Amino acid sequence: MHTQLTKYIVLIAIIIQSASFKAQTKKIEPINAEKGKLIFSDDFERTQLGKDWKVRDRFKNGAYTLENGVLKGKQLKGINHGSVMRVKFDYSNIIAEFDVKFNGGERFNIVMDDSTNTTSYWGHIQRISFSKNGFKIKDDKTGAMDLKIQKQLKNNPKRAKELKPFLDSKISTTKFNFKENTWYHVIITKKGDILQCQVGDTIGQLKSEGIAHPILNKFGPTVNGDHFLFDNFKIWAIK
């Protein structure tokens, strides 16, 4: 009896491990999307940022500079927040591409917001967070930046454990080894309720209702640490 029970437990463990392995190795089908009109581009071949990029006042003292035809972004000392820079225009379904190099920085976000949205903190809708270990695709609108969720956590901190599975469902994590001082080409595709990020042959995706937010109006990086290099931003509407 004991032997049979042991065999049964082992079998269940094998099934669970197999199911887990299949879930982790499930192939992601890339979004079927075709580039349409080019709605924004910047190769930084100049000496000043210019009027398109908006930098909040507290980050204007050297957080973003142009050097040798690339954008250099860093977190300023004494400011407990990543340095924010955005370009503003209305958009919905897009393909965005850019080049990036880790040059001492810790992490950066590419943020896609709607400043008119009142249901999430500072109009945060969606983002992709990059670190040297990979990238995370996040639905901010119905996830961690949802003001109703933030209110619940503030009023009852014990709710954090209960809400964790739900909030985890609003994040997709993809492993990738970003090497220091190496240029990488990033492709971001937002179509309907799916947000996708591709670096080389590595693809990550998140399907979530917050990503289906109809109109966005802000796009750009937030950087932590010193520093990152960016180049060749291009954004197309999807046909």
Residue frames as a rotation matrix with the C-alpha (Angstrom) as fourth column:
MET 1
0.566 0.824 0.000 0.00
0.824 -0.566 0.000 0.00
0.000 0.000 -1.000 0.00
HIS 2
0.475 -0.476 -0.740 2.76
0.139 -0.790 0.597 2.37
-0.869 -0.386 -0.309 0.95
THR 3
-0.590 -0.748 0.304 4.62
0.367 0.087 0.926 1.55
-0.720 0.658 0.223 -2.28
GLN 4
-0.157 0.630 0.761 1.52
0.981 0.012 0.193 2.15
0.113 0.777 -0.620 -4.39
LEU 5
0.783 0.460 -0.418 0.91
0.549 -0.828 0.117 5.51
-0.293 -0.321 -0.901 -2.67
THR 6
0.033 -0.875 -0.483 4.52
0.093 -0.479 0.873 6.52
-0.995 -0.074 0.065 -3.28
LYS 7
-0.662 -0.256 0.704 4.23
0.667 0.227 0.710 5.63
-0.341 0.940 0.020 -6.96
TYR 8
0.303 0.885 0.354 1.00
0.947 -0.323 -0.004 7.64
0.111 0.336 -0.935 -7.20
ILE 9
0.691 -0.102 -0.716 2.61
0.261 -0.888 0.378 10.71
-0.674 -0.448 -0.587 -5.63
VAL 10
-0.409 -0.912 -0.039 5.59
0.188 -0.126 0.974 10.44
-0.893 0.391 0.223 -7.95
LEU 11
-0.417 0.330 0.847 3.27
0.908 0.205 0.366 10.15
-0.053 0.922 -0.385 -10.97
ILE 12
0.697 0.708 -0.113 1.33
0.710 -0.704 -0.026 13.26
-0.098 -0.062 -0.993 -9.93
ALA 13
0.338 -0.669 -0.662 4.62
0.073 -0.683 0.727 15.15
-0.938 -0.294 -0.182 -9.49
ILE 14
-0.644 -0.596 0.479 5.74
0.477 0.178 0.861 14.11
-0.599 0.783 0.170 -12.98
ILE 15
0.028 0.759 0.650 2.42
0.991 -0.107 0.082 15.24
0.131 0.642 -0.756 -14.50
ILE 16
0.808 0.272 -0.523 2.63
0.420 -0.888 0.188 18.62
-0.413 -0.372 -0.831 -12.73
GLN 17
-0.068 -0.927 -0.368 6.24
0.053 -0.372 0.927 19.13
-0.996 0.044 0.075 -13.80
SER 18
-0.592 -0.110 0.799 5.35
0.746 0.301 0.594 18.15
-0.306 0.947 -0.096 -17.37
ALA 19
0.443 0.844 0.304 2.41
0.891 -0.451 -0.048 20.56
0.096 0.292 -0.952 -17.47
SER 20
0.659 -0.277 -0.699 4.59
0.166 -0.853 0.494 23.30
-0.734 -0.442 -0.516 -16.02
PHE 21
-0.438 -0.891 0.122 7.30
0.275 -0.003 0.962 22.64
-0.856 0.455 0.246 -18.61
LYS 22
-0.313 0.395 0.864 4.77
0.950 0.117 0.290 22.77
0.014 0.911 -0.411 -21.46
ALA 23
0.751 0.634 -0.182 3.34
0.647 -0.762 0.018 26.05
-0.127 -0.131 -0.983 -20.14
GLN 24
0.392 -0.682 -0.618 6.79
0.022 -0.664 0.747 27.60
-0.920 -0.306 -0.245 -19.88
THR 25
-0.649 -0.741 0.169 7.87
0.130 0.111 0.985 26.44
-0.749 0.662 0.025 -23.35
LYS 26
0.309 0.845 0.436 4.64
0.717 0.094 -0.690 27.23
-0.624 0.526 -0.577 -25.20
LYS 27
-0.633 -0.592 0.500 5.55
0.769 -0.402 0.497 28.97
-0.093 0.699 0.709 -28.42
ILE 28
-0.113 0.548 -0.829 4.33
0.186 -0.808 -0.559 32.55
-0.976 -0.218 -0.010 -28.75
GLU 29
0.080 0.220 0.972 2.66
0.993 0.065 -0.096 33.38
-0.084 0.973 -0.213 -32.04
PRO 30
-0.837 -0.452 -0.309 3.89
0.431 -0.892 0.137 36.83
-0.338 -0.019 0.941 -33.14
ILE 31
0.063 0.864 -0.500 1.23
0.128 -0.504 -0.854 39.48
-0.990 -0.010 -0.142 -33.71
ASN 32
-0.205 -0.013 0.979 0.15
0.970 0.133 0.205 39.71
-0.132 0.991 -0.015 -37.34
ALA 33
0.600 0.349 -0.720 0.67
0.351 -0.923 -0.154 43.41
-0.719 -0.161 -0.676 -38.00
GLU 34
0.107 -0.515 0.851 1.83
0.982 -0.078 -0.170 45.49
0.154 0.854 0.498 -40.96
LYS 35
-0.516 -0.401 -0.757 3.45
0.557 -0.829 0.060 48.91
-0.651 -0.390 0.651 -40.77
GLY 36
0.490 0.701 0.519 1.34
0.872 -0.380 -0.310 51.75
-0.020 0.604 -0.797 -42.05
LYS 37
0.670 -0.171 0.722 1.98
0.113 -0.938 -0.328 55.49
0.734 0.301 -0.609 -41.79
LEU 38
-0.328 -0.821 -0.468 5.15
0.813 0.007 -0.582 56.59
0.481 -0.571 0.666 -40.00
ILE 39
0.664 0.708 0.239 3.86
0.458 -0.638 0.619 58.85
0.591 -0.302 -0.748 -37.21
PHE 40
0.882 -0.447 0.150 7.10
-0.432 -0.637 0.638 59.59
-0.190 -0.627 -0.755 -35.34
SER 41
0.659 -0.748 -0.081 10.85
0.660 0.627 -0.415 59.21
0.360 0.220 0.906 -35.83
ASP 42
0.859 -0.476 0.192 14.03
-0.513 -0.798 0.318 60.57
0.002 -0.371 -0.929 -34.25
ASP 43
0.671 -0.701 -0.243 17.66
0.504 0.671 -0.543 59.69
0.544 0.242 0.804 -34.98
PHE 44
0.834 -0.237 -0.498 19.05
0.377 -0.413 0.829 62.36
-0.402 -0.879 -0.255 -32.56
GLU 45
-0.030 -0.857 0.515 21.49
0.997 -0.062 -0.046 63.75
0.071 0.512 0.856 -35.14
ARG 46
0.406 0.132 0.904 21.62
0.137 -0.987 0.083 67.19
0.904 0.090 -0.419 -33.53
THR 47
-0.658 -0.753 -0.016 22.82
0.172 -0.129 -0.977 68.88
0.733 -0.645 0.214 -30.34
GLN 48
-0.785 0.456 0.419 19.52
-0.609 -0.442 -0.659 69.75
-0.115 -0.773 0.624 -28.57
LEU 49
-0.714 0.553 0.430 16.46
0.328 0.806 -0.493 67.65
-0.619 -0.211 -0.756 -27.72
GLY 50
-0.902 0.395 0.176 14.11
-0.005 -0.415 0.910 70.02
0.433 0.819 0.376 -29.53
LYS 51
-0.558 0.745 0.365 10.39
-0.826 -0.541 -0.157 70.63
0.080 -0.389 0.918 -29.06
ASP 52
0.021 0.636 -0.771 9.03
-0.478 0.684 0.551 67.10
0.878 0.357 0.319 -29.64
TRP 53
-0.178 -0.165 -0.970 10.37
0.613 0.752 -0.241 65.55
0.770 -0.638 -0.033 -26.44
LYS 54
0.429 0.395 0.812 8.95
-0.414 -0.713 0.566 66.79
0.803 -0.579 -0.142 -23.15
VAL 55
-0.356 -0.589 -0.726 11.02
0.540 0.504 -0.674 66.50
0.762 -0.632 0.139 -19.96
ARG 56
0.723 0.649 -0.237 9.46
0.544 -0.322 0.775 67.36
0.426 -0.689 -0.586 -16.60
ASP 57
0.714 -0.388 0.582 11.10
-0.390 -0.912 -0.130 70.28
0.581 -0.134 -0.802 -14.81
ARG 58
0.670 -0.456 0.586 12.81
-0.604 0.124 0.787 68.26
-0.431 -0.881 -0.193 -12.09
PHE 59
0.505 -0.499 0.704 14.55
0.498 0.835 0.235 66.14
-0.705 0.232 0.670 -14.74
LYS 60
0.975 -0.021 0.220 15.73
0.181 -0.497 -0.849 68.98
0.128 0.868 -0.481 -16.97
ASN 61
0.609 -0.787 0.100 19.12
-0.762 -0.546 0.348 69.40
-0.219 -0.288 -0.932 -15.30
GLY 62
-0.300 -0.895 -0.331 21.00
-0.954 0.275 0.122 66.86
-0.018 0.352 -0.936 -17.39
ALA 63
0.044 0.357 0.933 18.78
-0.384 0.868 -0.314 63.77
-0.922 -0.345 0.176 -17.20
TYR 64
0.538 0.160 0.827 18.61
0.643 0.556 -0.526 63.56
-0.545 0.815 0.196 -21.00
THR 65
0.175 -0.564 -0.807 21.29
-0.489 -0.761 0.426 64.83
-0.855 0.320 -0.409 -23.34
LEU 66
0.996 0.063 0.067 22.34
0.033 0.438 -0.898 64.23
-0.085 0.897 0.434 -26.94
GLU 67
0.233 -0.972 -0.020 25.91
-0.592 -0.158 0.790 63.05
-0.771 -0.172 -0.613 -27.50
ASN 68
-0.743 -0.657 -0.128 27.44
-0.470 0.375 0.799 61.93
-0.477 0.654 -0.588 -30.79
GLY 69
-0.564 0.575 -0.593 24.06
-0.679 0.086 0.729 61.35
0.470 0.814 0.342 -32.42
VAL 70
-0.363 0.490 -0.793 22.48
0.477 0.829 0.293 59.29
0.801 -0.272 -0.534 -29.62
LEU 71
0.380 0.587 0.714 20.21
-0.456 -0.553 0.697 60.01
0.805 -0.591 0.058 -26.65
LYS 72
-0.642 -0.596 -0.482 21.80
0.221 0.458 -0.861 59.57
0.734 -0.659 -0.162 -23.23
GLY 73
0.362 0.829 0.426 19.44
-0.362 -0.296 0.884 59.08
0.859 -0.474 0.193 -20.30
LYS 74
-0.597 -0.568 -0.567 20.31
0.346 0.455 -0.821 58.84
0.723 -0.686 -0.075 -16.61
GLN 75
0.551 0.715 -0.430 18.72
0.685 -0.092 0.723 59.13
0.477 -0.693 -0.541 -13.20
LEU 76
0.122 -0.482 0.868 19.64
-0.201 -0.868 -0.454 62.35
0.972 -0.119 -0.203 -11.40
LYS 77
-0.607 -0.432 -0.667 21.27
0.561 0.362 -0.745 62.17
0.563 -0.826 0.022 -7.98
GLY 78
-0.970 0.219 -0.108 19.00
-0.034 -0.558 -0.829 63.15
-0.242 -0.800 0.549 -5.11
ILE 79
-0.247 0.926 -0.285 15.79
-0.969 -0.226 0.104 62.36
0.032 0.301 0.953 -7.02
ASN 80
-0.700 0.006 0.714 14.12
-0.288 0.913 -0.290 59.16
-0.654 -0.409 -0.637 -5.89
HIS 81
0.527 0.821 0.220 12.45
-0.029 0.276 -0.961 58.51
-0.849 0.500 0.170 -9.22
GLY 82
-0.174 -0.560 0.810 13.58
0.828 0.362 0.428 57.47
-0.533 0.745 0.401 -12.66
SER 83
-0.652 -0.137 -0.746 14.09
-0.162 -0.936 0.313 60.28
-0.741 0.325 0.588 -15.17
VAL 84
0.092 0.863 0.497 11.01
0.599 0.351 -0.720 60.80
-0.796 0.364 -0.484 -17.35
MET 85
-0.700 -0.193 -0.687 10.88
-0.399 -0.693 0.601 61.92
-0.592 0.695 0.408 -20.97
ARG 86
-0.088 0.769 0.633 7.88
0.541 0.571 -0.618 61.67
-0.837 0.288 -0.466 -23.29
VAL 87
-0.996 0.052 -0.069 6.81
-0.086 -0.516 0.852 62.52
0.009 0.855 0.519 -26.81
LYS 88
-0.449 0.893 -0.017 3.12
0.054 0.008 -0.998 63.46
-0.892 -0.450 -0.052 -27.06
PHE 89
-0.686 0.404 -0.605 0.73
-0.713 -0.209 0.669 62.56
0.144 0.891 0.431 -29.88
ASP 90
0.220 0.844 0.489 -2.47
-0.803 0.441 -0.401 60.54
-0.554 -0.304 0.775 -30.22
TYR 91
-0.527 -0.366 -0.767 -2.06
-0.745 0.634 0.209 56.90
0.409 0.681 -0.607 -31.23
SER 92
0.542 0.715 0.441 -3.67
-0.823 0.557 0.109 53.50
-0.168 -0.422 0.891 -30.84
ASN 93
0.827 -0.251 0.503 -2.32
0.249 0.966 0.074 50.38
-0.504 0.064 0.861 -32.56
ILE 94
0.694 -0.651 -0.308 1.37
-0.720 -0.633 -0.283 50.82
-0.010 0.418 -0.908 -33.38
ILE 95
0.710 -0.693 -0.128 4.71
0.678 0.721 -0.144 49.24
0.192 0.015 0.981 -34.15
ALA 96
0.873 -0.463 0.153 7.59
-0.487 -0.845 0.222 51.03
0.027 -0.268 -0.963 -32.39
GLU 97
0.668 -0.729 -0.147 11.29
0.665 0.674 -0.323 50.32
0.335 0.118 0.935 -32.88
PHE 98
0.790 -0.523 0.320 14.43
-0.572 -0.817 0.076 51.69
0.222 -0.243 -0.944 -31.25
ASP 99
0.239 -0.805 -0.542 18.01
0.307 0.593 -0.745 50.77
0.921 0.011 0.389 -30.38
VAL 100
0.842 0.054 0.536 19.27
-0.465 -0.429 0.774 50.69
0.272 -0.902 -0.336 -26.80
LYS 101
0.022 -0.882 -0.471 22.53
0.154 0.468 -0.870 50.08
0.988 -0.054 0.146 -24.96
PHE 102
0.929 0.124 -0.348 23.00
0.348 0.020 0.937 49.35
0.123 -0.992 -0.025 -21.25
ASN 103
0.120 -0.905 0.408 25.82
0.257 -0.369 -0.893 51.65
0.959 0.212 0.188 -20.19
GLY 104
-0.885 -0.465 -0.004 25.80
0.089 -0.160 -0.983 51.36
0.457 -0.870 0.183 -16.41
GLY 105
-0.371 0.829 0.419 22.07
-0.858 -0.479 0.185 51.92
0.354 -0.291 0.889 -15.90
GLU 106
-0.779 0.122 0.615 19.94
-0.357 0.720 -0.595 49.56
-0.515 -0.684 -0.517 -13.80
ARG 107
-0.418 0.727 0.544 16.62
0.797 0.581 -0.163 49.47
-0.435 0.366 -0.823 -15.64
PHE 108
-0.894 0.243 -0.377 14.38
-0.351 -0.902 0.252 51.49
-0.279 0.357 0.891 -17.91
ASN 109
-0.178 0.913 0.366 10.71
0.479 0.405 -0.778 51.53
-0.860 0.037 -0.510 -18.91
ILE 110
-0.968 0.189 0.163 9.08
0.052 -0.487 0.872 52.32
0.244 0.853 0.462 -22.21
VAL 111
-0.626 0.732 -0.268 5.81
0.352 -0.041 -0.935 53.85
-0.696 -0.680 -0.233 -21.05
MET 112
-0.808 0.490 0.327 2.59
0.250 -0.218 0.944 54.27
0.533 0.844 0.054 -23.04
ASP 113
-0.719 0.449 -0.530 0.04
0.514 -0.170 -0.841 56.48
-0.468 -0.877 -0.109 -21.27
ASP 114
-0.130 0.721 0.681 -3.15
0.658 -0.450 0.603 58.49
0.741 0.527 -0.416 -21.65
SER 115
-0.936 -0.351 -0.024 -2.94
0.259 -0.643 -0.721 61.73
0.237 -0.681 0.693 -19.67
THR 116
-0.464 0.839 0.285 -6.75
-0.712 -0.544 0.443 62.12
0.527 0.003 0.850 -19.87
ASN 117
0.012 0.475 -0.880 -7.46
0.175 0.866 0.469 58.80
0.985 -0.159 -0.073 -18.15
THR 118
-0.090 0.057 0.994 -8.72
-0.808 -0.588 -0.040 59.23
0.582 -0.807 0.099 -14.59
THR 119
0.868 0.495 -0.040 -8.95
-0.392 0.731 0.558 55.59
0.306 -0.469 0.829 -13.47
SER 120
0.611 -0.726 -0.316 -5.20
0.743 0.663 -0.086 54.97
0.272 -0.182 0.945 -13.14
TYR 121
0.497 -0.504 -0.707 -2.36
0.443 -0.553 0.706 56.76
-0.746 -0.664 -0.051 -11.37
TRP 122
-0.201 -0.581 -0.788 -1.02
-0.297 -0.731 0.615 59.58
-0.933 0.358 -0.026 -13.59
GLY 123
0.551 0.542 -0.635 -2.87
-0.746 -0.021 -0.665 58.08
-0.374 0.840 0.393 -16.56
HIS 124
-0.590 -0.805 0.063 -0.55
-0.714 0.557 0.425 55.06
-0.377 0.206 -0.903 -16.71
ILE 125
0.510 0.795 -0.328 -1.93
-0.851 0.412 -0.326 52.49
-0.124 0.446 0.887 -19.16
GLN 126
0.967 -0.226 0.116 0.85
0.240 0.962 -0.129 50.07
-0.082 0.153 0.985 -20.17
ARG 127
0.498 -0.864 -0.076 4.61
-0.854 -0.504 0.130 49.70
-0.150 0.000 -0.989 -20.16
ILE 128
0.799 -0.427 -0.423 7.55
0.271 0.884 -0.380 47.43
0.536 0.189 0.823 -20.83
SER 129
0.773 -0.532 0.345 10.20
-0.596 -0.424 0.682 47.32
-0.216 -0.733 -0.645 -18.10
PHE 130
0.685 -0.618 -0.386 13.73
0.012 0.539 -0.842 46.30
0.728 0.572 0.377 -19.09
SER 131
0.643 -0.643 0.415 16.55
-0.616 -0.113 0.779 45.07
-0.455 -0.757 -0.469 -16.87
LYS 132
-0.297 -0.859 -0.416 19.69
-0.953 0.235 0.193 43.08
-0.068 0.454 -0.889 -17.63
ASN 133
-0.769 0.012 0.639 17.78
-0.160 0.965 -0.210 39.84
-0.619 -0.264 -0.740 -16.93
GLY 134
-0.628 0.579 0.520 14.97
0.778 0.456 0.432 40.48
0.012 0.676 -0.737 -19.41
PHE 135
-0.898 0.375 0.231 11.77
-0.321 -0.916 0.241 42.47
0.302 0.143 0.943 -19.76
LYS 136
-0.657 0.745 -0.117 8.30
0.593 0.415 -0.691 42.63
-0.466 -0.523 -0.714 -18.24
ILE 137
-0.737 0.543 0.401 5.18
0.101 -0.499 0.861 43.66
0.668 0.675 0.314 -20.13
LYS 138
-0.812 0.362 -0.457 2.63
0.494 0.010 -0.869 45.29
-0.310 -0.932 -0.187 -17.83
ASP 139
-0.090 0.870 0.485 -1.01
0.548 -0.364 0.753 46.32
0.831 0.334 -0.444 -17.95
ASP 140
-0.943 -0.320 -0.087 -0.92
0.261 -0.554 -0.790 49.33
0.205 -0.768 0.606 -15.64
LYS 141
-0.572 0.756 0.318 -4.50
-0.560 -0.644 0.522 50.46
0.599 0.121 0.791 -16.21
THR 142
0.552 0.829 -0.085 -6.20
-0.533 0.429 0.729 47.42
0.642 -0.357 0.679 -14.70
GLY 143
0.284 -0.561 -0.778 -3.17
0.591 0.741 -0.318 46.30
0.755 -0.370 0.542 -12.70
ALA 144
-0.199 -0.497 -0.844 -0.89
0.979 -0.064 -0.193 47.99
0.042 -0.865 0.500 -10.18
MET 145
-0.975 -0.217 0.050 -1.73
0.218 -0.976 0.009 51.56
0.046 0.020 0.999 -11.27
ASP 146
-0.174 0.981 0.087 -5.51
0.443 0.000 0.897 51.09
0.880 0.195 -0.434 -11.01
LEU 147
-0.578 -0.079 0.812 -6.63
-0.488 -0.765 -0.421 53.69
0.654 -0.640 0.403 -8.45
LYS 148
0.546 0.820 0.174 -9.29
-0.682 0.313 0.661 51.36
0.487 -0.479 0.730 -7.03
ILE 149
0.617 -0.404 -0.675 -6.67
0.444 0.887 -0.125 48.68
0.649 -0.223 0.727 -6.37
GLN 150
-0.477 -0.840 0.256 -4.27
0.280 -0.422 -0.862 51.22
0.833 -0.340 0.437 -4.87
LYS 151
-0.151 0.518 0.842 -7.05
-0.784 -0.581 0.217 52.44
0.602 -0.627 0.494 -2.56
GLN 152
0.824 0.459 -0.332 -7.78
-0.218 0.797 0.563 48.87
0.523 -0.392 0.757 -1.42
LEU 153
0.223 -0.838 -0.497 -4.10
0.667 0.503 -0.549 48.30
0.711 -0.209 0.672 -0.61
LYS 154
-0.572 -0.425 0.702 -3.82
-0.113 -0.807 -0.580 51.60
0.812 -0.411 0.413 1.22
ASN 155
0.109 0.740 0.664 -6.92
-0.867 -0.256 0.427 50.98
0.486 -0.622 0.613 3.35
ASN 156
0.803 0.178 0.569 -6.12
-0.458 0.795 0.397 47.32
-0.382 -0.580 0.720 3.98
PRO 157
-0.020 -0.933 -0.359 -2.47
-0.998 -0.003 0.064 46.29
-0.061 0.359 -0.931 3.44
LYS 158
-0.375 -0.090 0.922 -3.42
-0.332 0.942 -0.042 42.64
-0.866 -0.322 -0.384 4.15
ARG 159
0.710 0.704 -0.004 -5.21
-0.203 0.200 -0.959 42.65
-0.674 0.682 0.285 0.79
ALA 160
0.096 -0.758 -0.645 -1.81
-0.967 -0.225 0.122 42.52
-0.238 0.612 -0.755 -0.92
LYS 161
-0.760 -0.395 0.515 -1.61
-0.346 0.918 0.194 38.74
-0.550 -0.031 -0.835 -0.54
GLU 162
0.023 0.880 0.474 -5.16
0.315 0.444 -0.839 38.27
-0.949 0.169 -0.267 -1.83
LEU 163
0.777 0.331 -0.536 -4.60
-0.292 -0.564 -0.772 40.53
-0.558 0.757 -0.342 -4.82
LYS 164
-0.167 -0.983 -0.082 -1.20
-0.553 0.024 0.833 39.10
-0.816 0.184 -0.547 -5.77
PRO 165
-0.397 0.006 0.918 -2.50
0.543 0.808 0.230 36.39
-0.740 0.590 -0.324 -8.17
PHE 166
0.676 0.702 0.224 -4.64
0.626 -0.386 -0.677 38.97
-0.389 0.598 -0.701 -9.97
LEU 167
0.714 -0.454 -0.533 -1.83
-0.462 -0.878 0.129 41.53
-0.526 0.154 -0.836 -10.19
ASP 168
-0.330 -0.847 0.417 0.58
-0.190 0.492 0.849 38.83
-0.925 0.201 -0.324 -11.37
SER 169
0.065 0.452 0.890 -1.82
0.789 0.522 -0.323 38.13
-0.611 0.723 -0.323 -14.25
LYS 170
0.946 0.286 -0.156 -1.27
0.167 -0.838 -0.519 41.72
-0.279 0.465 -0.840 -15.40
ILE 171
0.299 -0.922 -0.246 2.46
-0.829 -0.379 0.412 41.11
-0.473 0.081 -0.877 -15.97
SER 172
0.991 -0.124 0.041 4.26
0.127 0.845 -0.519 38.91
0.030 0.520 0.854 -18.50
THR 173
0.472 -0.882 0.013 7.94
-0.562 -0.289 0.776 38.20
-0.680 -0.373 -0.631 -17.79
THR 174
0.968 -0.245 -0.060 10.45
0.084 0.536 -0.840 37.25
0.237 0.808 0.539 -20.50
LYS 175
0.541 -0.838 -0.068 14.03
0.228 0.069 0.971 36.27
-0.810 -0.541 0.228 -19.76
PHE 176
0.823 -0.403 0.401 16.78
0.377 -0.141 -0.915 37.84
0.426 0.904 0.036 -21.86
ASN 177
0.332 -0.796 -0.506 20.44
0.796 -0.052 0.604 38.53
-0.506 -0.603 0.616 -21.15
PHE 178
0.939 -0.060 0.339 21.22
0.135 -0.840 -0.525 42.16
0.317 0.539 -0.781 -21.97
LYS 179
0.220 -0.941 -0.257 24.98
0.975 0.215 0.047 42.58
0.011 -0.261 0.965 -22.05
GLU 180
0.491 -0.147 -0.859 26.62
0.277 -0.908 0.314 45.82
-0.826 -0.392 -0.405 -21.00
ASN 181
-0.159 -0.599 -0.785 27.89
-0.471 -0.653 0.593 48.12
-0.868 0.464 -0.179 -23.79
THR 182
-0.866 -0.021 0.500 26.06
0.380 0.621 0.685 46.20
-0.325 0.783 -0.530 -26.51
TRP 183
-0.656 0.657 -0.371 23.44
-0.735 -0.668 0.115 47.66
-0.173 0.348 0.921 -28.85
TYR 184
-0.735 0.534 0.418 20.08
0.484 0.845 -0.228 45.86
-0.475 0.035 -0.880 -29.04
HIS 185
-0.844 0.536 -0.030 17.18
-0.363 -0.529 0.767 46.48
0.395 0.658 0.641 -31.43
VAL 186
-0.773 0.631 0.058 13.77
0.216 0.347 -0.913 46.46
-0.596 -0.693 -0.405 -29.76
ILE 187
-0.780 0.626 0.021 10.42
-0.132 -0.198 0.971 46.07
0.612 0.755 0.237 -31.54
ILE 188
-0.800 0.600 -0.013 7.22
0.063 0.062 -0.996 46.85
-0.597 -0.798 -0.087 -29.64
THR 189
-0.775 0.631 0.018 3.83
0.018 -0.006 1.000 46.04
0.631 0.776 -0.007 -31.15
LYS 190
-0.767 0.641 -0.004 0.56
-0.066 -0.085 -0.994 47.14
-0.638 -0.763 0.108 -29.60
LYS 191
-0.762 0.569 -0.309 -2.56
-0.353 0.035 0.935 45.76
0.543 0.822 0.174 -31.30
GLY 192
0.240 0.941 -0.238 -5.95
-0.107 0.269 0.957 45.58
0.965 -0.204 0.165 -29.64
ASP 193
0.850 0.144 0.506 -5.58
-0.507 -0.030 0.861 43.99
0.139 -0.989 0.047 -26.20
ILE 194
0.758 -0.652 -0.006 -2.12
0.646 0.750 0.146 42.54
-0.090 -0.114 0.989 -26.89
LEU 195
0.752 -0.655 -0.074 1.23
-0.655 -0.755 0.033 44.20
-0.077 0.024 -0.997 -26.17
GLN 196
0.876 -0.466 0.123 4.31
0.481 0.861 -0.166 42.46
-0.029 0.204 0.978 -27.59
CYS 197
0.597 -0.781 -0.185 8.03
-0.707 -0.621 0.338 43.06
-0.378 -0.071 -0.923 -27.23
GLN 198
0.923 -0.349 0.162 10.73
0.384 0.820 -0.424 41.46
0.015 0.454 0.891 -29.37
VAL 199
0.468 -0.876 -0.119 14.50
-0.773 -0.471 0.424 41.59
-0.427 -0.107 -0.898 -28.90
GLY 200
-0.716 -0.677 -0.170 16.35
-0.661 0.581 0.475 39.49
-0.222 0.453 -0.863 -31.47
ASP 201
-0.581 0.499 -0.643 14.48
-0.164 0.702 0.693 36.20
0.797 0.508 -0.326 -31.70
THR 202
-0.814 0.251 -0.524 13.04
0.581 0.349 -0.735 36.53
-0.002 -0.903 -0.430 -28.19
ILE 203
-0.490 0.749 0.447 9.37
-0.142 -0.574 0.806 37.50
0.860 0.331 0.387 -28.00
GLY 204
-0.868 0.342 -0.361 7.17
0.444 0.205 -0.873 38.30
-0.225 -0.917 -0.329 -25.01
GLN 205
-0.545 0.764 0.347 3.45
0.038 -0.391 0.920 39.08
0.838 0.514 0.184 -25.01
LEU 206
-0.874 0.447 -0.192 0.68
0.238 0.048 -0.970 40.13
-0.424 -0.893 -0.148 -22.67
LYS 207
-0.529 0.815 0.238 -3.03
0.252 -0.118 0.961 39.96
0.811 0.568 -0.143 -23.49
SER 208
-0.600 0.301 -0.741 -5.08
0.757 -0.086 -0.647 42.06
-0.259 -0.950 -0.177 -21.05
GLU 209
0.330 0.888 0.321 -8.11
0.943 -0.326 -0.067 44.34
0.046 0.325 -0.945 -21.15
GLY 210
0.516 -0.155 -0.842 -6.20
0.284 -0.897 0.339 47.44
-0.808 -0.414 -0.419 -20.06
ILE 211
-0.589 -0.804 0.079 -4.01
0.282 -0.113 0.953 47.22
-0.757 0.584 0.293 -23.14
ALA 212
-0.311 0.575 0.757 -7.12
0.947 0.117 0.300 47.64
0.084 0.810 -0.581 -25.29
HIS 213
0.031 0.264 -0.964 -7.41
0.445 -0.867 -0.223 51.26
-0.895 -0.422 -0.144 -24.06
PRO 214
0.656 0.446 0.608 -8.57
0.670 0.026 -0.742 53.04
-0.347 0.894 -0.282 -27.24
ILE 215
0.690 -0.403 0.601 -6.38
0.211 -0.683 -0.700 56.14
0.693 0.609 -0.386 -27.46
LEU 216
0.368 -0.683 -0.631 -2.95
0.867 0.007 0.498 56.80
-0.336 -0.730 0.595 -25.95
ASN 217
0.920 0.022 0.391 -1.16
0.213 -0.866 -0.453 60.16
0.329 0.500 -0.801 -26.06
LYS 218
0.537 -0.802 0.260 2.27
-0.833 -0.454 0.317 59.75
-0.136 -0.387 -0.912 -24.41
PHE 219
0.931 -0.339 -0.134 5.23
0.283 0.904 -0.322 57.53
0.230 0.262 0.937 -25.29
GLY 220
0.417 -0.860 0.294 8.77
-0.502 -0.488 -0.715 57.44
0.758 0.151 -0.635 -23.97
PRO 221
-0.014 -0.572 -0.820 11.43
0.421 0.740 -0.524 56.23
0.907 -0.353 0.230 -21.57
THR 222
0.800 -0.014 0.600 11.88
-0.545 -0.434 0.717 56.39
0.251 -0.901 -0.355 -17.82
VAL 223
0.274 -0.805 -0.526 15.43
0.059 0.560 -0.826 55.48
0.960 0.195 0.201 -16.79
ASN 224
0.964 -0.053 0.261 16.92
-0.263 -0.035 0.964 54.38
-0.042 -0.998 -0.048 -13.47
GLY 225
0.471 -0.871 0.138 20.64
0.575 0.422 0.701 54.45
-0.669 -0.251 0.699 -12.82
ASP 226
0.591 -0.414 -0.693 23.49
-0.599 -0.800 -0.033 55.97
-0.540 0.434 -0.721 -14.82
HIS 227
-0.238 0.634 -0.736 23.08
-0.623 -0.681 -0.385 55.50
-0.745 0.366 0.557 -17.78
PHE 228
0.124 0.330 0.936 21.42
0.565 0.752 -0.339 54.24
-0.816 0.571 -0.093 -21.02
LEU 229
-0.747 -0.303 -0.592 21.91
-0.330 -0.604 0.725 55.12
-0.577 0.737 0.351 -24.67
PHE 230
0.171 0.860 0.481 19.01
0.408 0.383 -0.829 55.23
-0.897 0.338 -0.285 -27.14
ASP 231
-0.729 -0.357 -0.585 18.86
-0.360 -0.527 0.770 55.76
-0.583 0.771 0.255 -30.89
ASN 232
-0.920 0.225 -0.322 16.63
-0.276 0.210 0.938 55.49
0.279 0.951 -0.131 -33.97
PHE 233
-0.556 0.822 0.118 13.13
0.102 0.209 -0.973 55.76
-0.825 -0.529 -0.200 -32.49
LYS 234
-0.857 0.405 -0.318 10.48
-0.423 -0.203 0.883 55.02
0.293 0.891 0.346 -35.13
ILE 235
-0.608 0.747 0.269 6.74
0.053 0.376 -0.925 54.55
-0.792 -0.548 -0.269 -34.60
TRP 236
-0.912 0.356 -0.204 4.28
-0.230 -0.031 0.973 53.43
0.340 0.934 0.110 -37.27
ALA 237
-0.079 0.947 0.311 0.50
-0.885 0.077 -0.460 53.13
-0.459 -0.311 0.832 -37.16
ILE 238
-0.713 -0.076 0.697 -0.63
0.104 0.971 0.213 49.58
-0.693 0.225 -0.685 -37.94
LYS 239
-0.854 0.396 -0.337 -2.48
-0.448 -0.233 0.863 49.25
0.263 0.888 0.377 -41.24
